[in-house]
Structures are given as structure tokens and as C-alpha cells.
Amino acid sequence: MPKTVAASYTSPGALLFFTIHVAALLAVFMVRPDATSLILCGSLFLIRKFGITGGYHRYFSHRSFKTSRWFQFVLAWLGGMAAQKGALWWAAHHRHHHQHSDQPDDIHSVKQHGFYWAHLGWILAPDYSDYDVKRVKDLTKYPELVFIDKYHYIPPALLALACYLIGGSSGLLWGFCVSTVILYHTTFAINSFCHLLGRRRYETGESSKNSFILAILTLGEGWHNNHHYYPHCARQGFFWWEIDPTYYVLKLLKLVGIVHEIKEPTKRVLDGREATAALG
């Protein structure tokens, strides 16, 4: 993080970000949810979390499996509904992170820039509102991905409207706002907590750690040391006891022919005798 880079708390994006947090807090303390609102909250958390873990992360950032063009768009839309900007923005910054992990150029390194910046501050920095197109040349050839990335506010806005139409103000507050805030911080926790707390299986040259608790909360993303050791892999829980729901969903999608060529950890990787390039 260059010294000139700072978070902004007054930009339109930051104001919307904090508005969603305030609305979620109001919901938790002042609005009693009905069954519809709770179902919306839980289901939209899981669906959108898979959009981030299976879509933005394992597919767009690391290309750890293959799929059709139509399902590629579905993944971009599901991830977009999580209100974490577009797939191209997300993948470009994540690839940068892997290339420079825990080095001065790593824009969300706990080691370099502290917990707050790694967890949240960098997202609010106007300097990082754009991305290096060269990092995602494999994705920018698809005009529909470029469109949904440019107008990344459309999927979450339509989802918020749908929540209101289905469940009224309670549906909007619980179904959209509460689940979105939980999505935010479980995603951010991988950048912060998973570089501070947990256990290391592999020596990776940076501070990534495995966390069972975060793996549960993030559909398998908590096996972060595994991931930094072999980022190519669609499976982050390398062993049967390392729960990885995102990987299980990908296997089901493969079974019905929607995805294919899922990259698995090799025996040499499991034995700790082979590591792969940082980008994956």
C-alpha cells in the first residue's frame, strides 16, 4: 500500500457500503424477521457465497475448472449479487494478491498493512476502485463479462428489489442487507483472519493459515494455506476431513455436465513435494 493510498468514507460506494451495514444493524435489533425473511437471508447467503467462492474465486481468479459460456455468465451474476463489484475487478485484484502475497505490493496484506486495512480499508480506497485489465485478458474477451463488470451494481440492486417485493421491508432488511453484511465479512475474513489465526501445513513463503471455523463459514475457503500452496486447485479441503462445500457443489455440477476438468490436488501436492506458480 503506497503511503498516498487511503480509504475514503465519503465516496458513493463507501456511503452505500455503510448504509447496508446500518440497515443490517437496524434489522437485527429492531425488526423481528418472519419465516420468509429468514429463508431469504439463509438461502441468499448460501447462493451468493457460492457465487463468490465457486465463481469469483475458483473459476474467474484461478480457472480451476471449465464450464460453458452461459454458466460462466451465471457465475458472474451470482457473484455480482453479493455486491462485491464485478468478476473482472475481483479476479484482477486477487491475482495481484497471489503474485505479491505479503510483499509491499500486496494491497491487502495483514503483515504489511495491518488488520483493518487487510480486512476492510483497501476496499474503500478509491485507488483500487479500478483494476489492471492486463491481469484478466482471458476474461475481457467476453463482452457480457465486461458489461456486468462495468454495471456491477445491477445484480445486487435487482436482488434487493426482489427481496422487497417478496418479503416487504423485512425481506429487504433481512433477506438482502443482513445476508450481504455476513457475506462481506466472511469474504474479508479470509484476507485478514486467515493470515493471522490457524495452522500451517505447507511452507508457502507468506502467512496463509488453515482455519476449520472459517472453512465452515465460507463454504471451504478457510483452508487458505492449502490454497496458497496449490492455487490452481478447485478443491481447497485437500483431505476428507477438511470440509469444502464449494468443491462438493462443483462435483455435483460435473455429474450433471455443467462443469468439467475440475483440477484436483496431485499426490505430490498432498505429500508437500510440489508447489505451483503463485497465480494458479
ABEGO torsion letter per residue (X at the ends): XBAABBBBAABAAAAAAAAAAAAAAAAAAABBBBAAAAAAAAAAAAAAAAAAAABAAAAAAAGABBBBAAAAAAAAAAAAAAGAEBAAAAAAAAAAAAAABGBAABABBAAAAEAAAAAAAAAABAAAABBBAAAAAAAAABAAAAAAAABAAAAAAAAAAAAAAAAEAAAAAAAAAAAAAAAAAAAAAAAAAAAABEBBABBAGBABBBBAAAAAAAGGAABAAAAAABAABABABABAABBBAAAAAAAAAAAAGABBGBBBBBAAAAAGABBBBAAX
